[in-house]
Amino acid sequence: SMLSDFVRYALPLAGTLMIACALTSLVSGAYLLLFNLRRSHQVLRHPYLDQYPWEKLTLPLKAGVLLDYFLRLNFPKRQGSLFGNANRLLQHVQPDDVPMGIKWPLMGLWGGCFLGMICMLAVWVLIALHSNPT
C-alpha cells in the first residue's frame, strides 16, 4: 500500500536525521564545554554567573544558562514563558552583535537536541505505523 511505501522510505530518513542531530549536539556541546565556554560567558554574561561561579552551578542550572543563551540568540523578540524569561535575563545581549564563533556551538547543541527530539517522535510514529499495517 501507499502507507507502507511511505514508511519504507521515511523511517530510514528520520532515523538518519535523528542520529545526525545527536552527533551535532554531541560535537557542538563538546566543543562548547572544552574550548568555548569561558568566551561564551564573557560575551553573553548570564546574570546567574554574577552570583555563582559556573563550577558551583548544578547540571540543570548549567543547562538552563546555555539554553537561555540559545533562546536569546535565536528568538530575541519572543515574550512567552521560557523565551520571555531568557530575553529579560539577557536583554543586554544584542544577537546581531554576537560573533558566529560564539553562536554556532550553542545552536548546534540545542538545535540538534530539539530537532533530534522531533525526529525521534517521527521514528516512533513510523515504527508504530509499520508494525500495525491497517
C-alpha positions as a LaTeX table, in Angstrom:
\begin{tabular}{lrrr}
\hline
Residue & $x$ (\AA) & $y$ (\AA) & $z$ (\AA) \\
\hline
Ser1 & 0.00 & 0.00 & 0.00 \\
Met2 & 0.95 & 3.65 & $-0.24$ \\
Leu3 & 1.39 & 3.95 & 3.52 \\
Ser4 & 3.87 & 1.08 & 3.74 \\
Asp5 & 5.83 & 2.57 & 0.81 \\
Phe6 & 5.92 & 5.89 & 2.62 \\
Val7 & 7.10 & 4.24 & 5.85 \\
Arg8 & 9.75 & 2.24 & 3.99 \\
Tyr9 & 11.37 & 5.48 & 2.76 \\
Ala10 & 10.59 & 7.79 & 5.66 \\
Leu11 & 11.81 & 5.56 & 8.51 \\
Pro12 & 15.50 & 5.33 & 7.47 \\
Leu13 & 15.47 & 9.06 & 6.67 \\
Ala14 & 14.04 & 10.02 & 10.07 \\
Gly15 & 16.46 & 7.63 & 11.79 \\
Thr16 & 19.43 & 9.07 & 9.93 \\
Leu17 & 18.35 & 12.62 & 10.74 \\
Met18 & 17.94 & 11.68 & 14.41 \\
Ile19 & 21.48 & 10.26 & 14.52 \\
Ala20 & 22.84 & 13.32 & 12.68 \\
Cys21 & 21.14 & 15.58 & 15.25 \\
Ala22 & 22.58 & 13.55 & 18.13 \\
Leu23 & 26.09 & 13.78 & 16.64 \\
Thr24 & 25.66 & 17.53 & 16.01 \\
Ser25 & 24.61 & 18.04 & 19.63 \\
Leu26 & 27.49 & 15.94 & 20.95 \\
Val27 & 30.16 & 17.62 & 18.82 \\
Ser28 & 28.84 & 21.14 & 19.43 \\
Gly29 & 28.40 & 20.52 & 23.15 \\
Ala30 & 31.88 & 19.03 & 23.48 \\
Tyr31 & 33.43 & 21.96 & 21.59 \\
Leu32 & 31.47 & 24.44 & 23.70 \\
Leu33 & 32.45 & 22.85 & 27.01 \\
Leu34 & 36.08 & 22.15 & 26.07 \\
Phe35 & 37.08 & 25.28 & 24.15 \\
Asn36 & 34.39 & 27.96 & 24.09 \\
Leu37 & 32.73 & 28.16 & 27.48 \\
Arg38 & 34.71 & 30.99 & 29.07 \\
Arg39 & 34.48 & 33.15 & 25.95 \\
Ser40 & 30.73 & 32.48 & 25.66 \\
His41 & 30.21 & 33.61 & 29.27 \\
Gln42 & 32.35 & 36.72 & 28.70 \\
Val43 & 30.34 & 37.72 & 25.64 \\
Leu44 & 26.84 & 36.76 & 26.85 \\
Arg45 & 27.25 & 37.42 & 30.62 \\
His46 & 24.37 & 35.48 & 32.19 \\
Pro47 & 23.22 & 37.22 & 35.41 \\
Tyr48 & 23.30 & 33.92 & 37.35 \\
Leu49 & 27.08 & 33.95 & 36.92 \\
Asp50 & 27.30 & 37.25 & 38.83 \\
Gln51 & 26.04 & 35.38 & 41.89 \\
Tyr52 & 27.56 & 31.91 & 41.47 \\
Pro53 & 30.65 & 30.67 & 39.63 \\
Trp54 & 29.87 & 28.25 & 36.77 \\
Glu55 & 31.63 & 25.41 & 38.61 \\
Lys56 & 29.20 & 25.73 & 41.56 \\
Leu57 & 26.02 & 25.51 & 39.45 \\
Thr58 & 24.16 & 22.19 & 39.30 \\
Leu59 & 23.87 & 20.42 & 35.94 \\
Pro60 & 20.24 & 21.56 & 35.36 \\
Leu61 & 21.24 & 25.18 & 36.07 \\
Lys62 & 24.23 & 24.93 & 33.71 \\
Ala63 & 21.93 & 23.55 & 31.01 \\
Gly64 & 19.47 & 26.36 & 31.79 \\
Val65 & 22.14 & 29.04 & 31.35 \\
Leu66 & 23.17 & 27.56 & 27.98 \\
Leu67 & 19.52 & 27.24 & 26.93 \\
Asp68 & 18.93 & 30.91 & 27.85 \\
Tyr69 & 21.87 & 31.86 & 25.61 \\
Phe70 & 20.39 & 29.81 & 22.74 \\
Leu71 & 16.88 & 31.25 & 23.16 \\
Arg72 & 18.15 & 34.85 & 23.34 \\
Leu73 & 20.30 & 34.42 & 20.21 \\
Asn74 & 17.56 & 32.74 & 18.15 \\
Phe75 & 14.27 & 34.20 & 19.45 \\
Pro76 & 15.08 & 37.72 & 20.72 \\
Lys77 & 11.56 & 39.06 & 20.10 \\
Arg78 & 9.52 & 36.30 & 21.80 \\
Gln79 & 7.99 & 37.18 & 25.17 \\
Gly80 & 6.20 & 33.99 & 26.27 \\
Ser81 & 7.31 & 31.59 & 29.03 \\
Leu82 & 10.90 & 30.33 & 28.64 \\
Phe83 & 11.61 & 32.68 & 25.73 \\
Gly84 & 10.49 & 35.77 & 27.64 \\
Asn85 & 12.49 & 34.78 & 30.70 \\
Ala86 & 15.68 & 34.33 & 28.65 \\
Asn87 & 15.08 & 37.63 & 26.85 \\
Arg88 & 14.57 & 39.51 & 30.12 \\
Leu89 & 17.64 & 37.97 & 31.77 \\
Leu90 & 19.82 & 38.63 & 28.71 \\
Gln91 & 18.38 & 41.92 & 27.46 \\
His92 & 21.95 & 43.34 & 27.41 \\
Val93 & 22.79 & 40.87 & 24.59 \\
Gln94 & 22.19 & 42.07 & 21.02 \\
Pro95 & 22.08 & 38.82 & 18.98 \\
Asp96 & 23.30 & 40.53 & 15.78 \\
Asp97 & 26.49 & 41.68 & 17.54 \\
Val98 & 27.41 & 38.21 & 18.86 \\
Pro99 & 30.18 & 36.63 & 16.74 \\
Met100 & 29.40 & 33.40 & 14.87 \\
Gly101 & 32.17 & 31.62 & 16.85 \\
Ile102 & 30.01 & 32.07 & 19.96 \\
Lys103 & 26.71 & 31.27 & 18.23 \\
Trp104 & 27.38 & 28.04 & 16.34 \\
Pro105 & 28.23 & 25.72 & 19.28 \\
Leu106 & 25.10 & 26.87 & 21.15 \\
Met107 & 22.96 & 26.48 & 18.02 \\
Gly108 & 24.41 & 23.04 & 17.29 \\
Leu109 & 23.93 & 21.85 & 20.88 \\
Trp110 & 20.32 & 23.00 & 21.36 \\
Gly111 & 19.20 & 22.96 & 17.72 \\
Gly112 & 20.43 & 19.36 & 17.47 \\
Cys113 & 18.60 & 18.48 & 20.69 \\
Phe114 & 15.24 & 19.91 & 19.66 \\
Leu115 & 15.39 & 18.78 & 16.03 \\
Gly116 & 16.55 & 15.35 & 17.23 \\
Met117 & 13.54 & 15.07 & 19.56 \\
Ile118 & 11.20 & 15.84 & 16.64 \\
Cys119 & 12.99 & 13.19 & 14.53 \\
Met120 & 12.74 & 10.70 & 17.41 \\
Leu121 & 8.98 & 11.26 & 17.60 \\
Ala122 & 8.78 & 10.75 & 13.83 \\
Val123 & 10.73 & 7.48 & 14.14 \\
Trp124 & 8.34 & 6.25 & 16.86 \\
Val125 & 5.26 & 7.17 & 14.81 \\
Leu126 & 6.69 & 5.49 & 11.69 \\
Ile127 & 7.56 & 2.33 & 13.67 \\
Ala128 & 4.01 & 2.27 & 15.08 \\
Leu129 & 2.55 & 2.66 & 11.56 \\
His130 & 4.87 & $-0.04$ & 10.27 \\
Ser131 & 4.01 & $-2.56$ & 12.99 \\
Asn132 & 0.25 & $-2.04$ & 12.69 \\
Pro133 & $-0.49$ & $-2.02$ & 8.97 \\
Thr134 & $-4.19$ & $-1.24$ & 8.52 \\
\hline
\end{tabular}
